[in-house]
Amino acid sequence: MGRPKAWLEVEPGLPLVAWQMRQFRATGGGSVVVVLGSEPDPAQRASLGDATVVVNEHSEQGPFASLQLGLRATEGGAAFVLPVDVPVLDPSLFVALAHALQPGLAAVVPRHGGRGGHPVLVTAAFAAELLALSVEAPEARLDHALRRLPPAALGSLAVASPSTLVNLNDSKAWETFMNSRDGGVGSVL
């Protein structure tokens, strides 16, 4: 797609990462931590407003290292984990996941057709477990850590729309996203 996905423009002057933040904040979401692979230029940084920006200076260690950096920068409570290239088309999904997080759960995952998607809501206790893993460990992946949880500790939220499974890995997926982001796919829930 020619450049880092975070900086692809959803609207003129609005990069994908800032659009994702807007979706989160549309439901009253608070603090945002953005982990980037390199220092943003001044215009990019300005588009992130008051987000905490963390630069992963060792991005060769992979996405789990970025996840750990982001979790370290949070305020210590539950946190949504959302790769920039997995767009949340319906912001009410954040609210629904928050309501699904019951005592005793370590995380809540949206599911469509039996498949887990994003965003994933993790508790502070589960975040601490993720932070304790070595990035070199074979199990240093969020999906692997979620599978290792006891079934009673993993919450699941059934969603009607497959949009929770969307991943913007190529130009066709980007085009589909751009054509559907204004409500064309309907409600997620």
C-alpha positions in Angstrom: 0.0 0.0 0.0 3.1 2.2 -0.3 3.5 3.5 3.3 2.8 2.5 6.9 -0.9 1.7 7.3 -1.3 4.1 10.3 -0.8 7.1 8.0 -3.1 6.1 5.1 -5.7 8.8 4.9 -9.3 7.9 5.6 -10.4 11.5 5.0 -8.2 14.4 3.9 -5.9 15.1 6.8 -7.2 12.2 8.9 -4.9 9.2 9.0 -6.2 5.7 9.9 -4.7 5.8 13.3 -6.5 9.1 14.1 -9.7 7.7 12.6 -9.5 4.7 15.0 -9.0 7.1 17.9 -12.1 9.1 16.8 -14.1 5.8 16.7 -13.0 5.0 20.3 -13.7 8.4 21.6 -17.1 8.6 20.0 -18.3 6.3 22.7 -16.7 8.2 25.6 -13.4 6.3 25.5 -10.6 8.1 27.4 -6.8 7.7 27.2 -5.3 6.4 24.0 -1.8 4.9 23.7 -0.4 4.7 20.1 2.6 2.5 19.5 4.5 3.4 16.3 7.5 1.8 14.5 9.2 5.2 14.1 8.9 8.7 15.3 6.0 10.5 13.6 6.7 13.7 11.6 5.2 16.9 13.2 2.0 16.7 11.1 1.5 13.1 11.9 2.1 13.8 15.6 -0.4 16.6 15.5 -3.1 14.3 14.1 -2.8 12.2 17.3 -3.8 15.0 19.6 -3.4 14.1 23.2 -2.6 10.4 22.7 0.4 9.0 24.4 2.8 8.1 21.7 5.3 5.3 22.2 7.9 4.5 19.6 9.0 0.9 19.3 12.7 1.3 18.6 13.0 -2.5 18.3 10.2 -3.1 15.9 12.2 -6.1 14.5 11.0 -7.9 17.6 7.5 -8.0 16.2 4.0 -6.9 17.1 4.1 -8.5 20.6 6.9 -6.1 21.6 4.7 -3.2 20.5 1.8 -4.7 22.5 3.9 -4.8 25.6 5.1 -1.2 25.1 1.5 -0.1 24.7 0.4 -2.0 27.8 3.3 -0.5 29.9 2.1 3.0 28.9 -1.5 2.5 30.0 -2.9 3.8 33.2 -3.1 0.3 34.7 -6.7 -0.6 34.2 -8.5 -2.6 31.6 -7.3 -1.8 28.0 -8.6 -2.3 24.5 -6.0 -3.8 22.2 -6.5 -2.8 18.6 -4.0 -3.2 15.7 -4.2 -0.1 13.5 -5.1 -2.2 10.5 -8.2 -3.7 12.1 -10.8 -0.9 11.8 -13.7 -0.6 14.2 -16.6 0.3 11.9 -19.2 0.5 14.7 -17.9 2.4 17.8 -20.7 0.8 20.0 -18.5 -2.3 19.9 -16.2 -0.7 22.5 -19.2 -0.2 24.9 -20.6 -3.7 24.3 -17.2 -5.2 25.1 -16.9 -3.1 28.3 -20.3 -4.3 29.4 -19.3 -7.9 28.7 -16.2 -7.7 30.9 -17.5 -9.4 34.1 -15.7 -10.3 37.3 -13.4 -13.3 36.9 -12.7 -12.7 33.2 -9.2 -11.9 32.0 -10.3 -10.7 28.5 -13.3 -10.3 26.2 -13.1 -11.0 22.5 -15.7 -10.2 19.8 -16.6 -13.2 17.8 -18.3 -13.6 14.4 -18.9 -17.0 12.9 -16.9 -18.7 15.7 -13.8 -16.6 14.9 -12.3 -14.1 17.3 -11.7 -10.5 16.2 -10.7 -7.1 17.5 -10.6 -5.1 19.5 -9.8 -7.3 22.5 -10.5 -6.0 26.0 -7.9 -7.1 28.5 -7.9 -6.7 32.3 -5.0 -5.2 34.2 -4.2 -8.7 35.6 -4.1 -10.3 32.2 -2.0 -7.3 30.9 0.5 -8.1 33.6 0.7 -11.7 32.4 1.3 -10.5 28.9 4.1 -8.2 30.1 5.8 -11.0 31.9 6.3 -13.0 28.7 9.5 -12.8 26.8 9.1 -11.4 23.3 11.3 -14.3 22.1 9.0 -16.9 23.6 7.0 -18.9 21.0 3.8 -18.1 23.0 4.5 -14.3 22.7 1.4 -13.6 20.7 -1.9 -12.2 21.9 -4.0 -15.0 20.2 -1.8 -17.7 21.8 -2.1 -16.1 25.3 -5.9 -15.9 24.9 -6.1 -19.6 23.9 -4.1 -20.5 27.0 -6.6 -18.9 29.3 -9.0 -21.2 31.2 -12.4 -21.1 29.3 -14.1 -19.5 32.3 -11.6 -16.6 32.1 -12.2 -15.7 28.5 -15.3 -13.7 27.7 -16.8 -13.8 24.2 -19.2 -11.3 22.6 -21.1 -12.5 19.6 -21.3 -9.9 16.9 -23.5 -9.9 13.8 -21.2 -8.2 11.4 -18.0 -9.7 10.0 -16.3 -6.3 10.3 -14.7 -7.3 13.5 -12.6 -9.7 11.4 -11.5 -7.2 8.8 -7.8 -6.8 8.3 -6.4 -4.1 6.0 -3.6 -6.1 4.6 -3.9 -5.2 0.9 -5.3 -2.6 -1.4 -8.5 -4.5 -2.0 -9.3 -4.7 1.7 -8.5 -0.9 2.0 -10.9 -0.2 -0.9 -13.6 -2.3 0.7 -13.1 -0.5 4.0 -13.2 3.0 2.4 -16.5 2.1 0.7 -18.1 0.6 3.8 -16.9 2.8 6.7 -19.8 5.2 6.6 -22.3 2.6 7.8 -22.5 0.5 4.6 -22.0 -2.7 6.6 -24.6 -2.0 9.3 -24.3 -2.4 13.0 -21.7 -4.7 14.4 -23.9 -5.9 17.3 
